[in-house]
Amino acid sequence: MRIVVTGGSGRLGRSLVNGLADAGHELVSIDRAPTAQLERDGVTQVSADLSDADAATSALADSRADALIHLAAIAVPFSAPEDVILRTNAGLAQAVLGGAVQAGVRRIVAASSPTVIGYGCPRGWTPERLPLDETSPTLPWNAYGLSKLLIEQTAAMLQRQTAGDVRFASFRPCYVIAPEEWAGAPTQQGHTVQQRLDDPALSAPALFNYVDARDVASFADTLLAGLDEIPNGEVFFVGADDALAREPLSELLPRFHPGTAHAAAELTGSSPAFSSAKAARLLGWRPARNWRDELAHPSAPVANLVGSDRD
């Protein structure tokens, strides 16, 4: 396929574009600025302000794409004022997803976030059950989580408008770890993977979830190939098959999230707090990487890193 990825210069975007290009697709990365990490055969980089709906539609029409994966967004909660995060992410969703429909793109995938579930709420959070899956209630408590839910709802709105002529899906990638971060580069929060393992308090706010960026690329490849065969508008969690922790979550979660003890008791061994079983059931996809193997054999030396750290 010819695939457009918005936000392709970011942490997840770079791995997604490179992974899909390695799988044989033709990629167009649209971002505010190009990155040297995508200078390769099979990848075209386009600079555009996607917050401008007309510019987004024009760039998407010029791409002549078969499919779109929308990543472009403010990627970190509280990294900007709440009104800016909400306005930016929701506006980008309408401009890009709506622009893709106008441009004739017939496969549209939007990146959301597990934060739509609402864990970490200052007033308390008590899950009905664990692991969390796509049937768990969405209860965002900050602008970032709400903006991600609005991205899913924008896709659902456009699906209703197009009456099935366009295939949609949304996915919620867990805490993304890029290949270079196994070798010691800082993760999105500024800590190394090793630090997040050594100090559980660093991973606790995200419920110890994670996913290798290359596994997200393999998920996207599998999803696009199977999009016509599954119900339209599905939402998927995409995460590793274990937790980013050395202790069982049945012990860790109650320590950092009061009220979770009963539900966490179901998480035996290294089980994660988020389930990707729906992706396995509908698409036959499962993650291939885990932190134990990747830390033992780091993917890329830190000295070789270049490019943007934006998602």
URPESUL-V619012 format. One record per residue. RES is the residue in one letter. NEAR is the number of other ideal C-beta (glycine too) atoms within 10 Angstrom. Layout:
BEGIN
{{RES,NEAR} {RES,NEAR}}
END
This chain:
BEGIN
{{M,15} {R,14} {I,26} {V,28} {V,31} {T,31} {G,28} {G,30} {S,28} {G,28} {R,24} {L,25} {G,30} {R,28} {S,22} {L,30} {V,32} {N,22} {G,21} {L,25} {A,19} {D,14} {A,18} {G,9} {H,19} {E,17} {L,26} {V,22} {S,27} {I,30} {D,25} {R,14} {A,10} {P,18} {T,19} {A,11} {Q,20} {L,22} {E,10} {R,12} {D,6} {G,15} {V,20} {T,15} {Q,18} {V,16} {S,12} {A,17} {D,11} {L,23} {S,16} {D,14} {A,16} {D,9} {A,15} {A,27} {T,19} {S,15} {A,22} {L,29} {A,15} {D,14} {S,21} {R,13} {A,25} {D,16} {A,22} {L,28} {I,29} {H,28} {L,29} {A,28} {A,27} {I,20} {A,22} {V,14} {P,18} {F,11} {S,11} {A,16} {P,10} {E,14} {D,9} {V,12} {I,24} {L,18} {R,16} {T,17} {N,23} {A,20} {G,16} {L,24} {A,26} {Q,17} {A,24} {V,29} {L,27} {G,19} {G,24} {A,29} {V,20} {Q,13} {A,19} {G,12} {V,23} {R,16} {R,21} {I,26} {V,25} {A,26} {A,29} {S,27} {S,25} {P,24} {T,22} {V,24} {I,25} {G,19} {Y,23} {G,18} {C,15} {P,7} {R,5} {G,10} {W,17} {T,12} {P,21} {E,10} {R,12} {L,23} {P,23} {L,23} {D,15} {E,17} {T,10} {S,20} {P,10} {T,17} {L,13} {P,18} {W,16} {N,17} {A,23} {Y,24} {G,24} {L,20} {S,27} {K,27} {L,21} {L,21} {I,25} {E,23} {Q,15} {T,23} {A,22} {A,16} {M,16} {L,20} {Q,20} {R,10} {Q,11} {T,15} {A,7} {G,10} {D,10} {V,20} {R,22} {F,27} {A,26} {S,26} {F,22} {R,24} {P,25} {C,27} {Y,22} {V,24} {I,28} {A,24} {P,20} {E,24} {E,26} {W,22} {A,20} {G,16} {A,21} {P,15} {T,21} {Q,20} {Q,14} {G,10} {H,16} {T,18} {V,23} {Q,13} {Q,15} {R,24} {L,18} {D,11} {D,11} {P,17} {A,10} {L,19} {S,24} {A,19} {P,15} {A,20} {L,30} {F,28} {N,24} {Y,27} {V,27} {D,26} {A,25} {R,21} {D,27} {V,24} {A,23} {S,21} {F,25} {A,27} {D,20} {T,17} {L,23} {L,22} {A,13} {G,14} {L,19} {D,10} {E,9} {I,16} {P,8} {N,15} {G,16} {E,18} {V,19} {F,24} {F,25} {V,25} {G,30} {A,25} {D,18} {D,17} {A,28} {L,26} {A,23} {R,12} {E,12} {P,16} {L,29} {S,18} {E,14} {L,23} {L,26} {P,16} {R,15} {F,15} {H,23} {P,11} {G,13} {T,24} {A,14} {H,13} {A,20} {A,24} {A,15} {E,12} {L,21} {T,9} {G,9} {S,19} {S,18} {P,26} {A,27} {F,28} {S,19} {S,27} {A,14} {K,18} {A,22} {A,14} {R,10} {L,17} {L,20} {G,9} {W,21} {R,14} {P,23} {A,12} {R,20} {N,17} {W,22} {R,12} {D,11} {E,19} {L,15} {A,8} {H,9} {P,16} {S,17} {A,15} {P,11} {V,13} {A,8} {N,10} {L,17} {V,8} {G,18} {S,19} {D,16} {R,22} {D,23}}
END
